[in-house]
């Protein structure tokens, strides 16, 4: 797939972003997300830029993918990590460079944004295809295991 255009998401993309997040949660974790909560959560990013920003991938005017960037302050490095999250590419657009184009735009933006110290993302241990993709983009596996203690259930 050529001619992939990356742009900033707007509130006009809300329905796609909600659908994409719901589909990604179902595909990757077999979780049915509460659509009302999800809609509020996505909209909250647009309401407060400190939460992050979304990018949209289009091919010939059709939205085919998206991702969210959030921020993590590093006191060790005195700067922000940009976390890539909520990545979704429509099934018929996968393996055609959509994520690569989204990633390239985010990396380019990060490199020219003062205070950004790097990019991070997390991936499931079993998702070898995604791991190969991230490695091919120059990302390296870190030595951390991720732990969480959720206070809000997804289902």
GITAKA-V367555 format. One record per residue. RES is the residue in one small letter. PSI is psi in whole degrees, 0 to 359 (* if undefined). OMEGA is omega in whole degrees, -180 to 180 (* if undefined). BURIAL is 1 if it has 9 or more other ideal C-beta (glycine too) atoms within 8 Angstrom, else 0. Layout:
# GITAKA-V367555
res | psi | omega | burial
RES | PSI | OMEGA | BURIAL
RES | PSI | OMEGA | BURIAL
This chain:
# GITAKA-V367555
res | psi | omega | burial
x | 122 | 176 | 1
x | 176 | 177 | 0
x | 49 | 176 | 0
x | 125 | -179 | 1
x | 130 | 178 | 0
x | 135 | 180 | 1
x | 165 | 174 | 0
x | 138 | 175 | 0
x | 153 | 176 | 1
x | 174 | 177 | 0
x | 336 | 176 | 0
x | 341 | 180 | 0
x | 4 | -174 | 1
x | 311 | -177 | 1
x | 316 | 178 | 0
x | 314 | -178 | 1
x | 320 | 177 | 1
x | 313 | 179 | 1
x | 318 | -179 | 0
x | 315 | 179 | 1
x | 317 | 180 | 1
x | 317 | -180 | 1
x | 318 | 180 | 1
x | 317 | 179 | 1
x | 321 | 179 | 1
x | 315 | -179 | 1
x | 316 | -171 | 0
x | 329 | -175 | 0
x | 4 | -178 | 0
x | 42 | -180 | 0
x | 133 | 174 | 0
x | 113 | -179 | 0
x | 147 | 173 | 1
x | 113 | -173 | 0
x | 323 | 180 | 0
x | 314 | 177 | 0
x | 316 | 179 | 0
x | 316 | 179 | 1
x | 316 | 177 | 1
x | 321 | -180 | 0
x | 316 | 178 | 0
x | 314 | 180 | 1
x | 328 | -179 | 1
x | 331 | 177 | 1
x | 320 | 179 | 1
x | 333 | -178 | 1
x | 338 | -176 | 0
x | 104 | -176 | 0
x | 342 | 178 | 0
x | 344 | 180 | 0
x | 335 | -179 | 0
x | 199 | 179 | 1
x | 155 | 177 | 1
x | 151 | 170 | 1
x | 146 | -179 | 1
x | 138 | 173 | 1
x | 131 | 177 | 1
x | 146 | 173 | 1
x | 116 | -179 | 1
x | 42 | 176 | 0
x | 358 | 180 | 0
x | 131 | 177 | 0
x | 124 | -177 | 1
x | 351 | -180 | 1
x | 168 | -179 | 1
x | 164 | 170 | 1
x | 163 | 178 | 1
x | 139 | 171 | 1
x | 127 | 174 | 1
x | 172 | -172 | 1
x | 142 | 173 | 1
x | 120 | 179 | 0
x | 134 | 175 | 0
x | 112 | 176 | 1
x | 331 | 179 | 0
x | 323 | -175 | 0
x | 357 | -180 | 0
x | 55 | 179 | 0
x | 178 | -178 | 1
x | 131 | 162 | 1
x | 139 | 169 | 1
x | 118 | 178 | 1
x | 127 | 175 | 1
x | 123 | -176 | 1
x | 173 | 173 | 1
x | 44 | 179 | 1
x | 130 | 176 | 1
x | 134 | 174 | 1
x | 132 | 179 | 1
x | 142 | -176 | 0
x | 319 | -178 | 0
x | 355 | 179 | 0
x | 359 | -177 | 1
x | 151 | 180 | 0
x | 27 | 178 | 0
x | 17 | 175 | 0
x | 10 | -179 | 0
x | 308 | 179 | 1
x | 319 | 180 | 1
x | 319 | 179 | 1
x | 317 | 177 | 1
x | 312 | -179 | 1
x | 315 | -179 | 1
x | 320 | 179 | 1
x | 316 | 180 | 1
x | 316 | 179 | 1
x | 316 | 178 | 1
x | 314 | 179 | 0
x | 317 | -178 | 0
x | 319 | -177 | 1
x | 335 | -179 | 0
x | 5 | 179 | 0
x | 120 | -178 | 0
x | 135 | 176 | 0
x | 354 | 178 | 0
x | 127 | -175 | 1
x | 352 | 178 | 0
x | 180 | -180 | 0
x | 143 | 175 | 1
x | 157 | 171 | 1
x | 166 | 174 | 1
x | 154 | -177 | 0
x | 146 | 178 | 0
x | 144 | -178 | 0
x | 325 | -175 | 0
x | 350 | -174 | 0
x | 74 | -176 | 1
x | 325 | -180 | 0
x | 312 | 179 | 0
x | 320 | 180 | 1
x | 319 | 177 | 1
x | 320 | 178 | 0
x | 312 | -179 | 1
x | 319 | 178 | 1
x | 320 | 179 | 1
x | 336 | 178 | 0
x | 1 | 178 | 1
x | 5 | 178 | 0
x | 151 | 179 | 0
x | 145 | 177 | 0
x | 134 | 177 | 0
x | 170 | -175 | 0
x | 18 | -178 | 0
x | 145 | 164 | 0
x | 147 | -178 | 0
x | 134 | 176 | 0
x | 154 | 180 | 0
x | 155 | 171 | 0
x | 86 | -177 | 0
x | 144 | 174 | 0
x | 349 | 180 | 0
x | 125 | 179 | 0
x | 149 | 178 | 0
x | 334 | -177 | 0
x | * | * | 0
